[in-house]
Amino acid sequence: MLLLWVVSGLVLLAVELHTVAFYALFLGIGSLAAAVLVVFVPDSPIWAQALLAAVVAVVGMFALRPFVSRAFLRRRDGVVSFGVHGGLIGQEALTLDAIGDEHHAGHVALASERWLAVTDQPEPVGPDVTVVVAAVRGTTLVVRPRASATSTE
């Protein structure tokens, strides 16, 4: 079990390096805490190891993550992703075809990928227009033309 906890902890820490959302960080720390338990109490039951990993991860996410996120923002002037969707909001994309409401979806290019997109604006957005992601609904982006992006919802 020790190897499983150590490998899962290291994999989660490596995932954190690519997301910077500070969720995988605490899951990885929880896994490593379970590994430490296995080292000091080799005959500990798997449920106790999993419980320790879960408690450490949950406490870290709720008690420490806000402080870590703020410190990251202050020091790096970066953007902390609040999960996958939070990192997309505010990003600029380029429309690939006409985009309308939910019944007339189109596509945008964002981060070298093609995304399904709709607009919450009254008029459709034409192709080759720079838009800003205003929201995410499942796997569909809600976009606005850059000039309209500053208006309130």
C-alpha positions, 0 to 999 in steps of 0.5 A: 500500500505504501507504494500506491499512496506515494505514487498517487501522491506524486502523480497528483502533485504533478497534475497540480503543476499543470492546473494551478487550481490548488485542488490536486495539491491537497489530494496529493498531500492527503495521499502522502499523509496516508503513506506516512501512516503506513510507514509508522503503522504498517498494519493500519487498515486501508479504511484508516489510510483512506480516511486520513487521506480524505480528511487531510485533503478536505481540511487543506482545501477548505482551510488552506486553499484560500490562503494559498490562492491569494498568496499565488495571486499576490506574488505572481500576478497570475490567475488561479483557476477555480476548477476547469471552468473558472480558468476559461471565464474572461479568456479571449477566443476567436469565432470560427462560424456564426454563433447565436443562442442555444438553438444556433450554436457555433464554434470558437477557437480557444487555446488551440482547441475548437469549442462549442459556443453560444452567445447571450447577446440579442444578435448573433456573432459572426465569424472571425470576431474576437469574443470573451468567455462570459460563462461555461455551461457544461462543455459549451462556452457562453461568449460575448463580443469583446466590446460587449464583454464589460457589460453586466449580466 
